[in-house]
Amino acid sequence: MYDSADRLAVIFARRLRAEGLPVPTGSVALFVSALSEIDPTDRDGLYWAGRAVLVKRPEDIDVFDRVFRSFWLDQAPVAHDDLDSETTDEQATPPPTTEVRYSPVEILRSRDFGEYTAEDFADAQRLMADFRATAAMRRSRRRRPGKRRRHSQPDIRATVRLALRTGGEPIRRAWNAPTRQPRRLVLLCDISGSMDPYSRALLRFMHAAVTGRRRVEAFALGTRLTRLTRELLTRDPDQALRRAGAAVPDWSGGTRLGDTLRDYNHGWGMPGMSRGAVVVILSDGWERGDPTVIGEQMARLSRVAYKVVWVNPLKASPGYAPLARGMAAALPHIDEFIDGHNLNALEELITIIG
């Protein structure tokens, strides 16, 4: 499957950034211009154009080479002749040409949710159904028989029962150990108008999480708080989203993040739902109310939660800075701050919440 030069350049630049290379927006624009002038079968031309405009430090060349090979379907490494080589053009062996292709799945994983078509959403839902979030575990108060090890305690009753079998002599000691259970996962998704390009895809992710593992709760954040766990338990994703849409009275309206977070903390989080849980907020951080309320409520949330993750689809934008008042107020109380604009970003989220 072929794709436009500008999309290829942007996706490639994002891959480089994910590997730690500082790629400015201006360099991406230059690479777009270069791709329009290069034969797509000229692998060497693609390599040197990318290296010339996207790599600014010598120590980044190895990373660029690795990402380049992986990005162009793991082709053989490009021969990097020294620029001062005395080998003449007549002596050089021309490199083999290879068509530059992208798998449809790779393009879909890297495509911004805001650019999805209806067909893309259907394909993405099938991929999300395969997401397997490994829950973070915690020790519970319940105990079960076990061997002597860390966190084990003597089981007096079981030891006495064993002693009765040996004439009352406590020859064998019994032990018990705490059981382990998955931590609760709480998903809070912003469904305000500013999140319209992303909320549909993020709700599909929430549906996959709710139906794919135990102890998951889902809420919508708008001008009010709406619990969606029951609606998203419906196995059919399209039906689940219709039920969720019907349950939310303020879809694509304004957003009062501080007020809705306060409602969540008072009604659900502090009474027990957030205690020891992994809490994920999916929002761009735009706030119409007082941003100090967000700071206060995020501080309360972070004190009781095991981990607080903020997923912001705008974070992947070149030159992004968390200048929105709500986002800036929340940042000091966040454990992880990640992108949420495509499937690759959501797979990173799965790793973090595990």
N, C-alpha and C positions, 0 to 999 in steps of 0.2 A: 504494500500500500504506500503510495507516494503522498507527500504532504508539502505545503508551501514552504518556501525558503525561510520566511520570517518565523513561522511556527517552529521549524526545525532549529533555527538559531536560538530562539527563546528557550525551548526545552533543553537544548544542549547546555546553554548558559546556566539554567537552573540545576542541572546535574553537576556542573562544575562547582557551583556555589555550595551544593549539598556536601561536596567533598572538601570544602574549606577554601576554595580559591576565591579571592576578591575580584569579582567580575563587575565593573561599573556598567551602568545602562548605556553610556556612550559607546563602550566597546561592543556591546551586543548589536547596537545599530550599525556599527562598522562591519561586523560580521555578516549581518543581513545583506548589506550592500555587496560584500565580497561574494556571497553565495549566488547572488543574481548574475555575477560575471563568470562563474566557474562552471565547467562541465560537471554535472553531478556524478559522472563516472570517474572523474579524476580524483582518486583518493589522496594522492600526494598534494594536489592543489588544495583540497579541503583541509588537510592537516596543517599545511604551512600558513594558510589564511587564518585559521583558527588560532594557531600558536602565535602569530604575529600580533593579533589584536586582543586576544583574551588572556594571554600570559604576560604578567608584568614583572615576575621575579624568577630568577634562574631555579630556585629551589622548588618552584611549582611545576616544572616541566615534566617530572616523572608522574605526578598526579594527572596532569593533562593527557599524557600519553595513555595512561591506563583507562581514563574515562573515554577518550576518543575511540580506543579499540572496542570497548564495551558498547559504546553508543552506536557505532556503525556495525552492529551485529557481530562483534568479536572477530573482525577480520585480522589477518596477520599484521604484525607490527610494521609501521612505516620505517623504511631505512632512513636514518638521520645522518646524512653525510655532512662532515664539517664544511662550513662555508668556504674555508680556505683550501679544500681538497684540490689536488692537482689532477684529479681524474677529469678527463674531457668529456663533453657531451657525447662524442662518438664512441667512447669506451664504455659509457654507462649503459646498463641494461634497463630498458624502460620497464617500469613497474606494471604488474598486471592490473587491468581495470576491472572494477567490480561495480555492479549496480548498487546504489545506495537505497536500501529499503528499510522500512520500519514495519514491525508487526502491528496489526490493528490493536492488540491488547496493550502494547507498550505506549502507543499514542494515546489510548484512552486513559491509561494510568497517569500520564503526564499532563493531560489536558485539564485546563482550568474548568471547574464546575460551572462557572458563569458562561462558558461557551458550549455547554452540552446541548445536544438536540434530544428530542424524545427518544430516538433510537439509542443514543448514548446512555440515557438514564436507565433504559431497560437492560443494556449490556452491563452497566456498572452495578445494577442491583444483583445480577447473577454473580459478579465477582465479589461483591460484599457478602453474599451468602456463604462464601468460602472463608471469610475472615474468621479466625479462631482466636479470640482474646483469652490468653491465659491469665486467670485472675491472680492478683497478689493474695498471698495467704496470711492468716493470722492465727495465733493460738487462742483457742476458746477456753471457757471455764470448765467445759465438760472434759472428763478424763476417762481413759480406757486402760486395760491391762497392757503392760509393755515391759521391755527389758530396762535394766538400770542404765540410764544415760542422762545427759543434761536435761534439766527441767523435770526429771522423774522424782516421784515421792514414794515413800514406803506406803504400801496398802495394808493397813493393820488388820482389817477384817479378813482379807484374803490370806494374809500370813497366818492368822489364827486358824482358819479352815484347813490350811495345809498342815499345821502343827497337830491337829486332831488326827490326822492320818498316820502320824509318827509318834503316837503315845504322848502327845502334848509337848514334844520337843520342837522348838522352832528351827528345824534344820534348814528349811528353805524360806527365803523371804520373797514376798510378792511386791511388785512395784506397779505404779500406774503413771501415765504420762498425759499431758494435755492433748486433746485432739486439735486438728488444724482444719480451718474452714476458709472458703474464699471471702475476701473482703467485699463489701458491698460496693457497687459501681453506681454513681449518680451522674446522670447526664442532663445538663441544663442548656437548652438550645434557644438562642435569640431568634425570634421569628418576626422582627420588625421590618419595615420597608427597606432599610439599608442593607439587610441581609438577604433580600429576595433572590439574588443570583446564586446563593449558596444554601439557603435553608432547606430546599427540597432535597438536595443530595445529602445534607447532614441528617435530616430526618430519616432518610433511608438507611443511613449508617446506624442511627439509634434503633431502628427497627431490627436490623441484623444483630445488634448487641442484645436487645431485650429478648429476642427469640432464640439466641444462640448460647446463652449461659444463664446460670442462676444468679439471684440477688442483684438485679439491675433495676434501677428506677429512672424514669424519664419525665422531664418537665419542659414546658415551653415558657419562654420569657418574652413578654411584650409590654403592654401597659398594665398587665396583670399576670399572675402566675397560674399556669394550668398544668395539672398532672396528666400525663399521657401514657403511663405505663400500661393501663388496661387496654387502651385503644391499640397500642403497638404490639400487644401480645398476639393479635390476629396474624396467622401464618402468611396469608397472601399479602405481599407488600403493598400492592395498589389499594386493596381494600383497607389495609391498616392506615395508609396515608389519608384516604378519604375520611375514615373515622376520626383520625387526629385533626384533620382540617375542620370537621364539623364540631369538634369539641373546643376549638380555640376561637373565641369571639372577636379577637383583635388581630387576626392574621394580617401581616404587611402593614400594620399601623405604626404608631410611635413606639418608643421604648423608654421604660423607666427602670433601668437595670438596678439602681440602688433600692427602689421600692420593692421590686419583685424579689431581689435577693434577701431583703429584710423579711418579706412574707415567707420565703422558703426557710430561712433560719428559724423564725419564730414558730411556724406551723409544722415543719418537718425536720429540718436539720439539727437544731439544738436538742429537741426531745429525743433524738436517737439516730436518725437516718444518716447523718454525716459523721457520727463518731466512729473513728477508725476506718472510714470509707475513702475510696478514691473518687474525688469530685471533679468532673470535667465540665467546663463552661465553654460553649461554642458561640462566640460573639465577636463582632468587630469593635466592640468597646464604645460605640457611640451612645451618649447619654443625654437626654433632654432635661433631666432633673439635676439635683445638686450632686456633683461628683464626690463630695466628702462622704455622702451616705454610702457610696460604693466602697470607699476605703474602709469605713467602719465595719460594714457587713462582711467584706472580704477578710478583714482581720479576725472577726469572730469565727468565720468559717475555717480559716487556716489553723486556728487554735485547736479545733476538735477533729478535723479531717486528717487522715493519714497522708494524703497527698492532694494538692490542688493543681489541676492542669488547665491552662487557658489555650483554646484553639482559636486562632484568628486568621480567617482566609486572606485578609489584606496583608498579612506579614510577609507573604511571598512576593509582594510587589517591589520592583526595584526602587531603592531609596526610601523604603518604608521606615518610619519612626513612630513610636507609640505616642503620638501627640494628642489623640482624642482624650478628652478630660476623664472619661470613665476608665479608659485603658491605663492612663498614667496613674490614676488613683489606685487601681487594682494591682499593678505590677509588684509592689513591695511584698505582697502577700501570696505570690504565685510560686509554685515549685518548678513548673515547666511551662514554657511559653513557646508554642510551635505553630507552624502553618496549618491550614485546613482547607486548602484550595483545590486539592485533587486526591486521587486514590492513593498515590504514593505517600502523601502527607498523612492520610488516615491510617495507613499501614504503620507508619512511625508512631502514631498515637496508640495503636494496639500494643506495640512493644513497650511503650512507656507505662501504660496502665497495668501491664502484666508484672 
